[in-house]
Amino acid sequence: MSESGSFVSDTEGKPGTGPGERAALVARLAALPVPEQLRLLIDLVSTQTADALRKLRPDAKPVVDAERAFRDIGLDSLGLVDLHQRLNAVTGLSLPPTVVFDYTTAAALAGYVRTEVLGLPPEAEESIASLVSYADDEPIAIVGIACKFPGGIESADDLWRLVDEGGTVLGEFPDNREWKLDTLFDSDPEQPGKSYVTKGGFLADAPDFDADFFGISPREAVAMDPQQRVTLETAWKAFENAGIDPTSLRGTQAGVYIGSEVHEYGVRVHEAPEGLTPT
């Protein structure tokens, strides 16, 4: 963990000694961006949790998952009381005794400790919640969604509306694919290079792509599989749907999960003209 390192505890449950520990922790946090502040505090809380577990079971070698509830990793009521005392000692705070019962994971507790150490308003704790997922019964929280389908489906709302109202996503062959539409059709399905149907499901703006926005050179963009371009755009829209600045999640436990189908562009991309490097 950059900057934060590992916390080594020797508190043995001693009560906090006051402002010294807090001042040192404040100074350490002040030098870090918000995500790193949270990482440091998760490390701190996890270390103290492991020490509390070892006190309950001296032979144990606990590995603390920051997003699992304390009760699920073996910390009982006595262990939680011990954890509360240890946190007071290493932070210099006087945390309420109920805090370890109200915030049931190391990640959740770290977010609360941050607001207390830095003297932040409660709203700041909520902003931390957007950086790390921590729910007792929900290891993964979906906070944003995006999709792109034929028929002008550009969002989940569009998709649900289509399903609810009924309809079709089939349309005429697009005129922006450099296809020879006037000679493309042939009623014989065995004819190579021809289509025996006149309608299909197409993404109308698949050829469009703002390469500069994603920091991709025009040359690389031309050689990219169009599906990669659509994936980048849709992933960005998922963050917009969630109301989250993607750059704020760098270094956090957040991810984009993608479902896709059809890979017809693969062969075409690998047959890219000389001078282009497929990606």
N, C-alpha and C positions, 0 to 999 in steps of 0.2 A: 504494500500500500504506500504510494508515494507520499512522502512527508509525514504521514501519521506513524508509520512503523508499527511495532507491536507493543502492547501494554503488558508490563510485568507487574503483577500485584503482590504486595506484601502487607495489605491492609489488615487481614485477619479480622475483618468486621469492626474495626475500631471506628468510633464516631468521627465525623469530619472535624478538622481542626480550624476551619474557617476560611478567610479570604485568600490565604496563600495559594491553596490548590486551585481555587476558582480563577484567580488572577493569572496563574500560569496557563490554565486551560484556555482562558479567553485570548491570551496572547497567541497561543498556538493556533486557535481557530481563526483568528483575525487574518492570518497569513494565507488562508486557504479559500478557494471558491466554495460556494455552497455545497455542491455535490461531495467535495473532498472533506468538508466539515462533517457531513453526515457519515461518510466512510470512517473517519477517525472515531466518531462517537459510537458507531456500531461496533467497531473493534474494541473500544473501551468497555461497552456494556457486555459484549460477548465474552471478553476476558474475565470480567467479574462474575458473569454467569457460570463460566467453567469452574472458577474457584469455588463458588458456592456449591456446585455439584460435587466437586472433589471433597469438600468438607462433609457432605452427606455420605459419600461413598469413596473413602480414601484410595481404593484400588482402581477407581474408574479413570478412564482417559477420555473425557467428554469432548465431542466435537459439536460446537454450537451452531445450529442453522439459524441465522438472524431472522428468518421469516416463519419459523415454527414457534408455536405457543410454548411458553415456559413449562406448562404442565405436561406437554407432549414430549419434552426432552428430559423429564424426570425431576423437575424442581417442585417440591411440595410447599406447603405453607411455611414451614420453618425455613426452608431454603430461600423462599422469596423474602422473608424477613431479613435473612442474612445478606441477600443481594441488595436490599434497600440500604442496609448499613454500609456495605462496601461502596456503593455508589456515592453515598454522602461523604465517605472518607476520601475518595479519589477526585471528587469534583468540588469539595468545599461547600456544597449546597446543603440545605435542610429540606430535602424532598419529603412530601407528605407520605406517611406509611402506606397509604392505599395506592401509590403510583404504580407499584409493581403488579397490582391486581387490575388496575385500569388500563395499563399498556402491557399487553400480554406477550409481546415478542421483543427481541432485542432491537429490531429495526424501528418498531413503534416507539419503544422507550427512548431510543437514541434521538428521535425527532423531538420528543418532549424535553429531554435533557438539554438539547441545543437551545430551545427557547428560554429555558431557565438560566442556563449559564450566561447567555448573551443578553438576557433581559429583554427578549423580544415579545411582541404582542401575540396572543393566541393564533391570529391569522397566519403568522409565519410558520406555525406548526402545520397548518393545513397545506401550505405550499410545499413543505417537505414531503407530505404524504403523496404529492403528485410525482415525486422523484423515485419513490420506492413503494412497491406493492407490499402491504402487510395486512392481511385480513385473517382472522382466526380460522375460518373455514374456507378460505378462498385464496389458494396459493398464487393464482393468476387472475388479475383483474383486467378486463377489456375496457379501455377508456376511450378508444376511438376506432372507427371502422371506415373503410372506403372500398369501393369496388368499381369495376368498369366492364360493361357487357355490351354486346351489340344492341341495336335498337335505341341508342341514345341513353342507355342506363349509365349514369355517372355517379350514383350514390346509392346507399342502402335504401333511402326513402324512395328513390326511383324504382328500385327492384321490388320493394314491398307493394308499391302502387301497381306495378305491372301484374304481380301475382294476384292482388286483390281484385283488380278490375278485369283481368284477363287481357289477352292481346298477343302480339307476336313481335319477335325481334328480327324477323326476316325482312330483307329489303333488297333493292336492286344492287347489282354489282357496282362498287364505287368507281369513280372516274379518276381517283388520285393514286392508283397503284401502277401506272404505266402498263396496264393491260390493254390489249387490242380488243376492246369490247365488241366491235363490229364483226369480228371473226372468231370470237371466243366460243360461242355456242355451237354445239353439234349434238344432235339427238342420239347419236351412237355413243353409248358410254365407254366403248372400247377405244375411241379415238384418243391417242396421246396428245397432251397439251391442250385439250379442249374441255369444256364443261357441258354436260348434258342437262344442267338446270340453269335457270335464269335468276334465281334468288338465293340469298344466303345470309348468314349472320356475320356482319362485319363491324369492326370498330371504325367509325367514320373518320376519326382524326388520328389514326395510328401512325401515319407518316410524319405528323407534326411533333416536334420535340424542341424544348428550350435547352439546348446543350450548355450554353453559358451559365444558366441558372444552377446547373448541377456540377459546374466546374469541369466539363468534358469538352475536349477540342472538337471542332467541326469534323475533322478527319476521322477521329475515333467514333463520333456519333454516327457517321455514315456506315461504318463497318459493324456497329453494334447490332445484335439481334433486336429487332423492333420490340420483342416481348420484354427485353431488359429495360428498354426505355419506358414502356408502359408500366412496368413494375416500379421503377423509380418514381414516376409521377403519382401512382396510386398510393405508394407508401407515404409520400409527402402529404397527400390529401388526408390520410388517416390521422396524421399529427394535427392537421388543420381542423379536422372533425373533433379532435379531443381538446382543441384550444391550447395546445402545448407547442412551445418553440423547440423544434428538434435539437437545436444546438445546446439547450439546457439539460439534455439527458445524457450528454457525453460522460461516460464513466459510470453510469448507473445501471441498475438491473432492469432495464426496459428493452423491449424488442418489438420487431414487426414480424408478424406471422403471416405467411403468404400461401394462398392456395391458387394454383393455376392449372391449366389444361391445354393440350395441343402444343406440339413443338414443330410445326411444319416449316418454320424458318431455318431450322438447324442446317440442313443441307445447303440451302441458298447462301447462308452466311459463310460457311466453310468454302464456298466457291467464289468468295469475294474477289474482285479484280485485283490484279497485281498492284502493289503499292498501298493496299489497305490491310490492316492487321485485325482479324476478327477478335472479338472479346467475349 
